[in-house]
Amino acid sequence: EGLAQAVEATGAPFELGAIPPMPSFVETGTFQGKALSETDRRRAWVFLLAELARRGVITRRNTTLLPSYSHTDEDIAHVVGAFGEASCVITTAVSTF
């Protein structure tokens, strides 16, 4: 729930797919009502993955996030915060494509 809110609040060209306990980010293919080219969609992913890595969250394109009982509430809050911050950066970057 927090991940979806973090991305929706910024207008980044991603949305959550899959089932809530195991979210997966997928690109929407559009940004501010405009279709993104395949190149721009790839660039958005590169920005997302790089910004997440800068914040200590390592993931891959089109992968499912797998929270487990070994993750603390702080771990989950960190991931949600990282996605929110990364989404803000991506929104700014994509607006320049």
Disulfide bonds with the S-S distance in Angstrom:
none
